[in-house]
Amino acid sequence: MAINDYAQAPQCFFYLISFSFSLTILIPMIMNVTEFRNNCLLFTTGTFNESDGRILEPKWASFSTCALTIFTGLLLNIISLIQFIRSINLLSNRKTESIISLFWSAVIAFGAFLFTLIVSILVTVGFNKWCTTLTQNFESCEDAADSNVMIISGTDIKSDRFFLEMGAVDFGLWVSLISWFSVFIWLSLAFYEHHQKENIIISMARERRRYETIDEE
């Protein structure tokens, strides 16, 4: 059986994974921004108060990285849901995608992969920078994620869940990245196979016309 004959089944699986983990990007990121009073901890640095080592005086980074992460979670959620519904519909009707449809699906998957890769790197690096700041006074970033230990100066920020929330966001991004890369590879193979079939059909049609012309002569 050809790859394109059952391409929708793996696609459905990966789209479902991407949809599920897009929620682990979107929801924890929104929760974190809300708890940090619309401040973004990614790439944020700061110093600890000399008189009280628990008090962090932050130098807030731009909100754009957090906004981009929220946008990515929402975008992946919508795209994966639409593609999942399309694939389920094709699978239930026992149809295969046309070569044009395969091409554009592969382009979308590759675009989602690249976009997710960029955001994944930004979140990982940005969170590591935040954690580097916290480990000036704490053994680990996780130890600092305790409202009874760390106080962020001049705010009523709830910092007790940031490690769990950002860990979920980071994990969701990298799993989504793997899912979209898998979809792209699978669609590329299906597209290549479909293209080869069309080339064979065209070649056979040409040969048939050539023999018909020879017979007529």
KEKOLSE-395087 format. One record per residue: residue in three letters; x, y, z of N, C-alpha, C, O, CB in turn. Coordinates in steps of 0.02 Angstrom, whole numbers, plus 50000, padded with zeros to 5 digits. Atoms other than C-alpha are relative to their C-alpha. Glycine has a CB too. Layout:
alaXYZXYZXYZXYZXYZ/...
# end
This chain:
met500434994050000500005000050000500445006250000500945006550036499525000050062/ala499614993950006500665017349954499925004450061499435004150098499805003849937/ile500014995549943501085030450081499395004549998499055005650049500645004350003/asn500554995250006499775042350013499324996950014498845000550029500015003149931/asp500645003549990498405029150032499805000150074499214999750089500054992849976/tyr500184999949929498515029850221500365005850036500535005350095500174993250034/ala499634994349972499365046750248499605003650054499895006750099500185004949945/gln500404996149953497895053850345500044997450072499995001350119499285000049978/ala499995002949933498045041850493500575002850043500445005150099500064992449996/pro499464996949960499775047550552499915007550008500085010450060500674998549969/gln500114992749996499315065550511499525001650056499635006350095499745002749933/cys500504998949947497785064450624500334999450068500195003450113499424994949993/phe499665001249936498875057750764500445006050019500415008450075500424993649997/phe499544994549985500185071550750499635006650008499835010850049500525000749945/tyr500394993949992498885085250728499665000150068499605005450100499475000649944/leu500315000449934498015079150885500505001450055500345004850104499684993050010/ile499474998649951499655079450981500155007550001500215010650054500644996049983/ser499854992950003500015097050919499445004150031499575009050066500115002049927/phe500574996449970498265102850967500024999650076499925004650110499334997249973/ser499995001049928498425095451141500555004050034500445007350085500084992650016/phe499444996649969500135102651176500015007549986500375011250019500654996949976/ser500064992850010499695119551103499645003150060499755008950077499625001649935/leu500344997649940498565121051255500485000550059500405004850103499424995250018/thr499504999549946500055117651369500485005849988500865007750033500404993450006/ile499634993950013500885132451284499575006050019499795010550055500225000449925/leu500444994349994499405144151284499775001350072499845006950097499404999049957/ile500314999049934498595141351455500515001950054500415006950088499634993750021/pro499514998049949500155141451568500325006849987500475010550034500544994850005/met499694993550016500875156451475499545005750020499775010750048500175000449925/ile500494994949981499275166551500499965000550076499935005950104499304998449971/met500025000049926499225161251683500605003550029500545007450076499974992750026/asn499384996949974501035166551709499995007549991500185011250036500614997049966/val500024992850013500795183551628499505003450047499625008950071499805001349926/thr500504997249955499225186351732500285000550072500205005650105499364995650000/glu499735000149932500095181351894500595004950008500715007450063500234993050018/phe499454995249998501585192451849499775007149982500185011449965500564997849952/arg500304993450010500405207251824500215003149933500445008949930500195004750057/asn499854997950068500695208351636500745001849989500915005649944499585006049982/asn499284999650011502585207651655500234993349972499944988149985500385001750066/cys499735006150031503615195151556500664998150033501145002050034500105001049923/leu499385002149967504925185151650500554997849952501134997549970499854994450048/leu499515002350050505775179151490500505005749985500305011249967499654997749935/phe499444995450010507465187951472500045005550054500445010150048499945003249932/thr499974995149946507125197851632500604998550045500744992850062499344999850041/thr499445000649954508625201051742499845004150063499295006650070500675002449966/gly500114996149939508835209651910500534998650052500994994550041499324998550029/thr499535001049944509775210652073499604999050064499035001350070500485006150006/phe500335001149936509355205152248500215005550050500785007850051500194993050028/asn499894994949949509185217652388500554997850048500534992350075499355001650037/glu499445001849956510775218052492499794998950072500074994750107500545005349996/ser500225000649930509855220152657499554993950010499544991050065499625006350021/asp500445005949996508595206252619500094996049936499824997949884499255002150011/gly499845004050059509205192852501499414996649967499484993749913500484994850018/arg500595003050030507435186952469499675004649949499285002349908499504998150054/ile500354995150041506905202952381500375001149934500955003349933499925006750038/leu499724999050067507215203552193499765006649972499165008149972499814994149953/glu500174993750034507285220452107500104998949925500664999549899500445006050027/pro499945002150070506895215651927500095005849951499865011449962499404996149980/lys499974995550058507355224351765499614996449945499874992349908500765001549978/trp500455003750043505875218851663500195000549926500355005949901499295002550010/ala499875000250071506185213451485499375001949962498835002849991500254992949978/ser500574998350042505045217551340499464994550004499624988650012500215001049926/phe500565004849997503325209451343499934996149934499554991349931499355003750015/ser500115002950068503505204751158500134992549997499784989049961500465003549951/thr499865007250002504265187551191499424995950028499254990750000500644998450039/cys500585003549971502815182351302499405000649954499024995849946499835002950070/ala500554999050047501575189851178500074995349940499594992449916499965007349977/leu499865004550056502405179951037499854992850019499594989049978500735000849977/thr500125006849977502305163951140499254998650004499024993249984500324998950069/ile500735000849997500445166451173499714999549930499284995449917499675006050038/phe500235000150069500165170150989500164993349967499754990549930500325005649960/thr499795006550028501125154250942499544994550024499324990349985500724998450019/gly500455005149973500065143551058499325000349968499024995249952499935000850075/leu500664999150032498465150850985500024998049927499564994649903499785007350006/leu499945001750071499075149150805500054992549989499704989849946500625003549971/leu499935007250007499625131050826499354996450017499184991349987500574997550045/asn500645002949980497975127250912499515000149943499184995149929499725003750060/ile500484999250056496955133950766500194995849940499784992249911499945007449980/ile499775003750060498025126450627499924992550010499674989049966500735001849985/ser500035007249988498145109250706499274997550003499134992049981500364998350066/leu500705002049997496265108850739499694999749930499334995049914499605005050044/ile500264999950069495845113650559500274994149961499904990649926500185006649965/gln499695005550037497075101050488499774993250026499704988449987500765000550005/phe500255006349971496475087550607499304998549973499164992849954499975000550078/ile500685001050027494665090050550500024998049927499654993649905499575006450009/arg499925001750071495215089650367500224992849992499944989149951500515004749967/ser499735006850005496205073650392499494994750021499434989449990500634999350043/ile500535004649978494785065250488499474999249946499224993749934499695002450066/asn500515000250053493575069850349500244995949941499854991949913499845007249977/leu499725004050054494725062550215500034992650018499894988349977500695002649981/leu499935006949977495025046950318499324996550003499264990749983500334999950068/ser500675003049993493175043950353499684998849932499294994149923499555004550042/asn500275000850068492745046250168500454995849955500304994849896499895006849968/arg499525004250036494225035350116500265003449937500315000449883499674993349982/lys499734996050056494925049050005500735001550015500955001350072499595006549989/thr499314997949992496715054349975500075007249977499685009649937500484995349960/glu499894993150019497395071849960500295000549930500684996249909500475003450050/ser499714998750066497785078949789500725002450010500935004150065499585005349961/ile499304998049995499575083449749500065007350020500535009250056500354998849932/ile499994992949980499175102049767499865000750074500185004750109499495004049958/ser500174999849929498365099149936500584997550043500725000450095499374995650013/leu499415002649964499875088849992500555005250003500885006150054500254993649967/phe499474994950003501045102649936499875005550051500315007350090500045003049930/trp500164994549955500145116350032499984997850073500165001650118499335003149982/ser499995002649931499925105350186500724999450024500875000850082499664993150004/ala499295000549982501805102150183500305006950013500715007750059500394996449944/val499764993149990502155120850166499775002750068500165005850104499745004649942/ile500274997849935501015124550315500374996650057500554999850107499244998550004/ala499655003849947501855110750418500715002650009500955003250065500014992549983/phe499314997549995503595117250376500015007050031500455008650071500325000149931/gly500044993349971503075135150417499874999750075500185003450113499455003949966/ala500155000949928502335129450584500624997450037500754999550093499414995250010/phe499385002749970503945119750619500515005550011500795006150065500294994549955/leu499504994649994505085134650585499795005150052500205007350092500105003449932/phe500254995149953503995146650683500054997550072500265001150117499275001949984/thr499965003049933503895134750831500724999250023500875000150082499664993150000/leu499285000649984505785131850824500275006650027500625006750078500404997849939/ile499764993449979506135150550838499745001750070500125003950113499785005449950/val500314998349935504915152850983500274995450055500374997650111499234999549996/ser499735004749951505565137151071500685002250025500825001950085500044993049970/ile499334997749981507335143851068499955006450042500315007150092500435001449936/leu500084993849962506765161051129499774998650071500035001550119499495004549964/val500265001649933505785153551274500534996650043500624998350101499384995649995/thr499485003649963507175141651325500565004750023500775004550081500294994449957/val499454995449983508535155051318499755005350049500105007050097500275003449936/gly500274994949956507415168151399499884997650070500015001250118499365002749971/phe500125002849934506925156851542500654998450036500714999350097499574993749995/asn499345001349970508725151651570500325006550026500675006550077500474996749948/lys499724993649978509205170051582499675002150066500005004650111499905005449946/trp500374998549938507855172651715500274995750058500384998250113499254998949991/cys499765004649949508455157351810500715001650022500885000850080499964992849974/thr499314998049983510265163251801499995005750051500405006050096500385002049937/thr500084994449953509705179051890499814997450070500084999750121499475005049975/leu500245002549936508815169152026500534995850037500544995750098499384995849990/thr499505004349968510265157252057500595004050030501065001150056500274995049949/gln499524995849963511285172052119499924999050076500404999250114499925007549981/asn500155000649928510415169252286499684993350019499584991950078499555005650021/phe500315006449987509615152052268500394994449967500734995549917499264999949976/glu499645005750027510315134852237499754998149931500144996149888499944994050046/ser500295001650065509125132052091499415004549986499155007950031499794992649997/cys500574996050020507765140651994499364997550034498935001550052499924999949923/glu500595003049969506495128652066499935002150074499375003150098500034992449995/asp500014997949929506985133552245499725007150007499405008750057500704999750029/ala500234993149998506605151652204499245000649988498935005650005500385004349949/ala500725000050016504845147052146499594998650062499224993650066499844994949945/asp500365000749937504135149252320499855006950026500305010850041500414995850052/ser500204993249979503145164552371500235001650071500295007450090499245000849997/asn499774998949932503755162052549500755001450003501015003550055499844994050044/val499274999150002505575163252494500185006349962500545010649987500344993849969/met499824994350042505685175752351499445005149997498865003349988500194997649930/ile500484994550006504825192652348500255004549944500845006549944499925003950068/ile499804995550054504825203352191499825007150020499245008750033499644998049933/ser500064993249972505085221352240499465004149966499415004249905500665003549995/gly500484995150024503665233752223499404997149965499045000849930500335004549955/thr500565003150035502375221352160499644995150047499884993450100500244996349937/asp500355005349965501065209052219499994993749957499494990149955499285002250019/ile499945005650046501665196052095500004993450037500324992650089500645000749958/lys500005006849973501305177852131500534996049963500454994349904499294996649992/ser499435003350033502945169152095500074992650018500584989550001500645003750017/asp499915006849976502605152152171499894994649947500074988849958499524998750057/arg500145005150051502075143652009500385001249935500264997649886499264999849986/phe499684998350064503215151351878500414994249972500434993249911500445006150009/phe499575005450025504375136251869499584994549967499774991949914500414996950059/leu500455005150028502945124051837499695002549935499644998849887499454998250051/glu500334997250059502095135651713500485000549941500314998449886499725007050015/met499524999350055503645139551610500284993349978500464992449920500565004750020/gly499805006850019504175121351616499504996949953499684993549905500104995750063/ala500535002750043502495116651540500025003349931499945000049881499315001150032/val499964996450064502665130151406500584997549958500504996149899500075007650012/asp499405002450035504425124651360499904993049973500074991549916500605000250047/phe500125006950021503935106351354499494999749943499594996049894499744995850059/gly500514999950052502375110051250500285002349933500094999749881499435004550020/leu499704997450062503395119851123500434994749966500384993849905500415006250015/trp499555004950030504695106251097499644993849975499834990949924500544998050049/val500405005650024503395092451083499635002049936499604998049889499504997650054/ser500334997450060502425103050957500485000449942500304998949885499695006950013/leu499494999650051504035105750862500124993249968500154992649907500665002750029/ile499895006950025504325086950846499394997749959499474994549908500134995150059/ser500625002050035502505084350794499975003149930499814999649882499395002150041/trp500044996750066502575097250654500554997749953500454997449893500035007650009/phe499465002750043504245090750592499814993249973499944991649915500674999650040/ser500225006750021503515073150586499475000649945499484996849897499724996150059/val500524998850051502005079650489500325002149934500134999749880499505005350024/phe499674997650061503145088650366500354994349963500294993849902500505005550017/ile499655005650032504215073150334499504995249967499614993049911500424996350052/trp500495004750027502685062150310499665002849938499584999249888499474998450054/leu500324996950058501845074450192500495000549941500284999749884499745007050018/ser499504999750053503465076550094500084993349965500144993149904500685002350028/leu499965006750029503575057750068499394998549958499444995749903500084994750055/ala500635001150037501745057050015499995004149936499775001849884499395001850044/phe499984995650059502005071749896500484997249948500324997149888500235007150020/tyr499515002950047503555063649819499714993949965499794993049905500654998250037/glu500295006050029502645047249793499455001749950499414998749897499724995450055/his500544997850045501135055949717500295002849936500035001549881499555005250035/his499674996950058502295065749601500294994649954500254995149893500555004850023/gln499725005550040503165049749546499464996349962499564994449904500384995150046/lys500565003450033501495041549507499765004049939499635001149886499424999050049/glu500234995850055500965056249400500505000049942500305000049884499885007250024/asn499495000450052502615055749307499954993549961500034993549900500705000850030/ile500075006550033502375037249270499395000049955499424997549898499954994450052/ile500614999850039500595040149210500105004249937499885002349882499425002950041/ile499874995650057501165054549097500464996449950500354996949889500325006650023/ser499545003650044502595043949028499654994449962499784993549903500594997150041/met500385005450033501435029348992499535002749947499454999749894499604996050052/ala500454996950048500205040948905500395002249937500145001449881499645006150031/arg499584997950056501605047848796500204994049957500194994349895500625003750025/glu499805006150036502205030448751499424997249960499504995149903500274994850049/arg500595002650035500435025048707499855004249938499695001449885499405000050047/arg500124995750058500215040148593500524998949946500374999149886499995007450021/arg499465001250049501905036648512499884993749961499964993549900500684999750035/tyr500145006350034501435018548475499395000649955499374997649901499894994550050/glu500594999050042499745024048409500175003649936499895002249883499465003850038/thr499784996350059500605036248291500384995549952500304995949892500445005950020/ile499615004750041501795022648230499534995149964499634993749905500514996050044/asp500485004750030500335010648200499625003249943499474999949893499524997450052/glu500384996650053499405023748099500425001049938500155000949883499765006750025/glu499564999250058500935026347988500084993349963500444993049912500705002650022/
# end
